[in-house]
């Protein structure tokens, strides 16, 4: 902002935001001394404004609480810099972006941000910047990964401090791993281990599905199966919001028909057909879809009208999450996984790394809703829990008889 943009274009008005004002001023003062020693400028610590000879200036702003962002709304900035961007929710980040505009014909407004994995904004930041970079589909954003070894001016002792960290801190702060964060529930989830690119449908021994219902929130339906070795695979996902049940039902049936089941196996010959709703051993949903509405109907009844018969899922949260953890295994400890997720389950894969421990009930996942734009939330995770934790009745009965 200062050493490049402000030198090339006169009269730029730049905003540098950080969560705590005092920390922002300390950081600002350190940067000013290091970077602008040979660039003529004036600095008013009282006003928090750094001005260059050509009229360009940087204003040091801050927010103690998210609502403080509102003080900047309606103002115009040619450039905005946000330090520790994941301290902002998706909504407040979107609000501040409306201030990034210009009337200068020779300038394209831009926003720079820096951050580490973790924080309230971890999920939206990862979705907006990290995933497009990782999947080589950056259209509107550019992410520049930076690890401690990329800065040759860091003292060796600092590098050693980060290298000696353990658990999520080392993966996040030393390795730059965005699939991990402070307080993360599924710390043994590894994208390179648990995410698959393909699956031979004819390996499946039992097919099943689970649904978490929402309207303003996402309705998420997951399709899974087990193989002959007891592995569980989540192979497909339907996730949409603001849809009525009949529209969801058609999309879900189309999703199911994308998979194949064998018709016969004769010698080396093999034929197959599309998987149908009737082939599923179970199709479960959260208890809310069976609650009667003011007109006496239920969401489950609406789905039944459109060919999808639902039954109540196992909604035990603690034991459900525990079973997922057990099936994920722990590759670092030599415990092999028995649960895998197909890459097409994008919303599920987006939500898993951001799920946090509930501080009041550590064995449970902290409930979190999607924002007004549908970003974040645990809808896909709840459907995942229903899918994994709910057993076919015959299996449950066999286990009870064994007791």
Residue, then its C-alpha position, 0 to 999 in steps of 0.5 A: x500500500x505505502x511503498x508501491x501503490x501510494x508511490x505510483x498513484x497520487x491522492x490514494x486514500x488507504x485504510x489499514x484495519x486491525x482488530x485492536x487499535x493499540x496493536x494496530x498502531x504498534x504494528x503501523x509504527x514498526x512498519x513505518x520505520x522499517x519500510x519508509x525510512x527513505x520515503x518522505x512522509x509525515x505521520x500523525x500518531x494522534x490522528x493515525x494518518x501517514x501522508x506522502x508528498x504526492x497526497x496519498x495517505x494511509x489511515x490506521x483504523x481498528x475495531x474492538x468489536x465487529x459492530x465497530x466496522x459499521x463506523x466505516x460504512x459509507x466512506x470511500x477508500x481506494x485501498x483497504x488492508x485488513x490485518x488478521x482477516x479471520x477475526x472478522x465474520x463473513x458478513x462484516x468482511x463483506x460490509x467493509x468491502x463495500x467501502x473499497x471503491x474509487x472515482x479515480x480513472x487510473x486506479x482499480x480498487x483492491x483489498x489486501x489481507x493477512x491472516x493465520x488459520x483459525x478465528x471466527x472467520x476461518x471457514x469463509x476465508x478458507x472458502x474464499x481464498x484457500x480453496x480456489x488457490x488449492x484447486x487452481x480456480x482463482x478468478x476473483x482472488x489471489x492467495x499467496x501462501x507464506x510460511x516461516x521459512x519464506x521470510x529470510x529475515x526471521x531469526x532462526x530462534x523464531x523458526x525453531x519455536x514454531x517447529x517445536x509446537x505440537x498438535x493443531x498449532x504446529x500444523x496451522x502456524x508452522x505447516x500453514x495447514x488450513x484444514x486445522x485450527x484452534x479448538x478444531x474437533x476433527x484433528x485427525x482429519x487429513x485431506x490427503x488420507x480421507x478424501x478420494x477422487x473415484x470409487x467403483x460402485x460395484x464394491x458397495x455392499x449396502x447403500x444408505x442416505x441421510x438428510x439434514x433439513x433447512x430452508x433459510x439454512x441449507x438442506x443437505x443430503x448425503x449418500x453413502x455405502x459400505x464395502x466388504x471390508x467394513x469401510x464407509x464411503x460418503x460418495x455424493x452430496x446434495x446441498x441447497x437452500x431456499x428450496x421447497x421439498x419437492x424440488x429437493x426430492x427431484x434433485x436427491x433422486x437424480x443424485x442417487x441415480x448417478x450411482x450404479x448397482x450390479x444386476x448380475x455377475x456371470x463369470x467375468x461378465x457384469x451388468x449394472x443399473x442405476x441406483x434407486x431410492x428403493x435400493x437404500x437400506x435406510x434413508x434417515x433425517x433429523x427429528x425436526x422433519x417429523x415435528x408437526x407444523x401449525x397445519x398438522x403436516x410434517x416435512x417428512x410427509x411432504x418428502x413422502x409425497x414425492x417418493x422419499x420415505x424418511x425415518x428418524x436418525x440416531x441424533x445422539x450428538x456425543x456418540x455420533x461424533x465419537x463414531x466419526x472420530x473412531x472411523x477417521x482413525x489416526x494415521x499419525x498413530x498408525x490407526x488406519x481410517x475406515x471412513x472416506x469422503x468423495x471430493x464431490x461432497x464439497x460442502x461437507x469437506x468445507x465444514x469439517x475443518x472448521x468444526x470446534x469443540x463446544x467449550x461447555x461440553x467438550x465431547x460435542x461439536x459447537x453448534x454454529x449456523x450459516x450466515x445470511x448468505x449461507x456461508x459456514x454452518x454445520x448442516x452438512x456435518x449433522x447429515x454426516x453424523x446421521x449417516x455414520x451413526x445410524x445403523x440398519x435395524x437388522x444390524x442393531x437387532x443382531x447386536x442386541x441379541x449378542x448382548 
